[in-house]
């Protein structure tokens, strides 16, 4: 893989001059492109800072303190995704600023306790329109961040919002190829889309697709590291898996007798490289064959242009299956999942039934509502914004005092 990124944007890249702009008109920055400005607003947002204490798989205080400090959080994961996205986008001649912006925002909507928290809140919110972390991310950047005098949210460009909403693919209506997309549109996304059409039936830009694949690369790589550090499986067991086994074998051939820690890192960084190089090669071949001439041609295609090759995709499925059984559903992790699910099952109805227990800035709005759905969605915004440590602290305080 070349180390040199393309300096001139490809014709199918999103061009700053062609941006569809912002919902609330603003003067252009004198020294930043629209997506550099979006990126900076995300980095300075409250939701981005809270990612520091939101976790992926392991609850923040899990295990020994010294060991737990090494596990990925939503913030470190996001930074890793942004790095991968910049690399891939740069090599392909895409707009690295937009790819980085979508990557930095892609997990803003995650609640405390990782996917366990999302599963719990989805059940609790089922009577009130459901919960989806991508839709919640859009809600955060359009409604819940309130730092600017002229508008709620961050007033991001259309392209950034589109990327956050549908980087994983089309969401509503029919796909560009004409096939139906089933399922209800999350209310948080429907609300924003009604105000500004994000063309949810099309693919996202190539830059947003890069952010989505970068997410897969990052978490597949770092979950292997975290699972090893947690003692949920061994290097010997990983060596039985495709891609990973050959990586360890190559390290052993090149560096016989290498220190175990260095051996682990050398092998897993090769796995990381295999995934990134595969995505780039596949994208280069498909782009050369299809010759798209605009970003909208990418959106209108019958599937994503940025993806793994079929052989590597099958190998990654085998790795994911291993991680699901040995890490995500490991007995110690399941115990934690059950514990934090109880916390959210306690907190959400407590705030819904007793809005006077909410903090000052939330209490007044909740008490003024006589609509149960509206109040539930407000409570969701509050609870989903919690960090792991804050949710644990609040649960302890409220349960200890009997509300």
Secondary structure in CASP SS format (residue, H / E / C, confidence):
PFRMAT SS
TARGET T0000
AUTHOR 0000-0000-0000
METHOD secondary structure of the structure
MODEL  1
X C 1.00
X C 1.00
X C 1.00
X C 1.00
X C 1.00
X C 1.00
X C 1.00
X C 1.00
X C 1.00
X C 1.00
X C 1.00
X C 1.00
X C 1.00
X C 1.00
X C 1.00
X H 1.00
X H 1.00
X H 1.00
X C 1.00
X C 1.00
X C 1.00
X E 1.00
X C 1.00
X C 1.00
X C 1.00
X C 1.00
X C 1.00
X C 1.00
X C 1.00
X C 1.00
X C 1.00
X C 1.00
X C 1.00
X H 1.00
X H 1.00
X H 1.00
X H 1.00
X H 1.00
X H 1.00
X H 1.00
X H 1.00
X H 1.00
X H 1.00
X C 1.00
X C 1.00
X H 1.00
X H 1.00
X H 1.00
X H 1.00
X H 1.00
X H 1.00
X H 1.00
X H 1.00
X C 1.00
X E 1.00
X C 1.00
X C 1.00
X C 1.00
X C 1.00
X C 1.00
X C 1.00
X C 1.00
X C 1.00
X C 1.00
X H 1.00
X H 1.00
X H 1.00
X H 1.00
X C 1.00
X C 1.00
X C 1.00
X C 1.00
X E 1.00
X H 1.00
X H 1.00
X H 1.00
X H 1.00
X H 1.00
X H 1.00
X H 1.00
X H 1.00
X H 1.00
X H 1.00
X H 1.00
X H 1.00
X H 1.00
X H 1.00
X H 1.00
X H 1.00
X H 1.00
X H 1.00
X H 1.00
X C 1.00
X C 1.00
X C 1.00
X H 1.00
X H 1.00
X H 1.00
X H 1.00
X H 1.00
X H 1.00
X H 1.00
X H 1.00
X H 1.00
X H 1.00
X C 1.00
X C 1.00
X C 1.00
X C 1.00
X C 1.00
X C 1.00
X C 1.00
X C 1.00
X H 1.00
X H 1.00
X H 1.00
X H 1.00
X H 1.00
X H 1.00
X H 1.00
X H 1.00
X H 1.00
X H 1.00
X H 1.00
X C 1.00
X H 1.00
X H 1.00
X H 1.00
X C 1.00
X C 1.00
X C 1.00
X C 1.00
X H 1.00
X H 1.00
X H 1.00
X H 1.00
X H 1.00
X H 1.00
X H 1.00
X H 1.00
X H 1.00
X H 1.00
X H 1.00
X H 1.00
X C 1.00
X C 1.00
X C 1.00
X C 1.00
X C 1.00
X C 1.00
X C 1.00
X C 1.00
X C 1.00
X C 1.00
X C 1.00
X C 1.00
X E 1.00
X H 1.00
X H 1.00
X H 1.00
X H 1.00
X H 1.00
X H 1.00
X H 1.00
X H 1.00
X H 1.00
X C 1.00
X C 1.00
X C 1.00
X C 1.00
X C 1.00
X C 1.00
X C 1.00
X E 1.00
X C 1.00
X C 1.00
X C 1.00
X C 1.00
X C 1.00
X E 1.00
X C 1.00
X C 1.00
X C 1.00
X C 1.00
X C 1.00
X C 1.00
X H 1.00
X H 1.00
X H 1.00
X H 1.00
X H 1.00
X H 1.00
X H 1.00
X H 1.00
X H 1.00
X C 1.00
X C 1.00
X C 1.00
X C 1.00
X C 1.00
X C 1.00
X C 1.00
X C 1.00
X C 1.00
X C 1.00
X H 1.00
X H 1.00
X H 1.00
X H 1.00
X H 1.00
X H 1.00
X H 1.00
X H 1.00
X H 1.00
X H 1.00
X H 1.00
X H 1.00
X H 1.00
X H 1.00
X H 1.00
X H 1.00
X H 1.00
X H 1.00
X H 1.00
X H 1.00
X H 1.00
X H 1.00
X H 1.00
X H 1.00
X C 1.00
X C 1.00
X C 1.00
X C 1.00
X C 1.00
X H 1.00
X H 1.00
X H 1.00
X H 1.00
X C 1.00
X C 1.00
X C 1.00
X C 1.00
X C 1.00
X H 1.00
X H 1.00
X H 1.00
X H 1.00
X H 1.00
X H 1.00
X H 1.00
X H 1.00
X H 1.00
X H 1.00
X H 1.00
X C 1.00
X C 1.00
X C 1.00
X C 1.00
X C 1.00
X H 1.00
X H 1.00
X H 1.00
X H 1.00
X H 1.00
X H 1.00
X H 1.00
X H 1.00
X H 1.00
X H 1.00
X H 1.00
X H 1.00
X H 1.00
X H 1.00
X H 1.00
X H 1.00
X H 1.00
X H 1.00
X H 1.00
X H 1.00
X H 1.00
X H 1.00
X H 1.00
X H 1.00
X H 1.00
X H 1.00
X H 1.00
X H 1.00
X H 1.00
X H 1.00
X H 1.00
X C 1.00
X C 1.00
X C 1.00
X C 1.00
X H 1.00
X H 1.00
X H 1.00
X H 1.00
X H 1.00
X C 1.00
X C 1.00
X C 1.00
X C 1.00
X C 1.00
X C 1.00
X C 1.00
X C 1.00
X C 1.00
X C 1.00
X H 1.00
X H 1.00
X H 1.00
X H 1.00
X H 1.00
X H 1.00
X H 1.00
X H 1.00
X H 1.00
X H 1.00
X H 1.00
X H 1.00
X H 1.00
X H 1.00
X H 1.00
X H 1.00
X H 1.00
X H 1.00
X H 1.00
X C 1.00
X C 1.00
X H 1.00
X H 1.00
X H 1.00
X H 1.00
X H 1.00
X H 1.00
X H 1.00
X H 1.00
X H 1.00
X H 1.00
X H 1.00
X H 1.00
X H 1.00
X H 1.00
X H 1.00
X H 1.00
X H 1.00
X H 1.00
X H 1.00
X H 1.00
X H 1.00
X H 1.00
X H 1.00
X C 1.00
X H 1.00
X H 1.00
X H 1.00
X C 1.00
X C 1.00
X H 1.00
X H 1.00
X H 1.00
X H 1.00
X H 1.00
X H 1.00
X H 1.00
X H 1.00
X C 1.00
X C 1.00
X C 1.00
X C 1.00
X H 1.00
X H 1.00
X H 1.00
X H 1.00
X H 1.00
X H 1.00
X H 1.00
X H 1.00
X H 1.00
X H 1.00
X H 1.00
X H 1.00
X H 1.00
X C 1.00
X C 1.00
X C 1.00
X H 1.00
X H 1.00
X H 1.00
X H 1.00
X H 1.00
X H 1.00
X H 1.00
X H 1.00
X H 1.00
X H 1.00
X H 1.00
X H 1.00
X H 1.00
X C 1.00
X C 1.00
X C 1.00
END
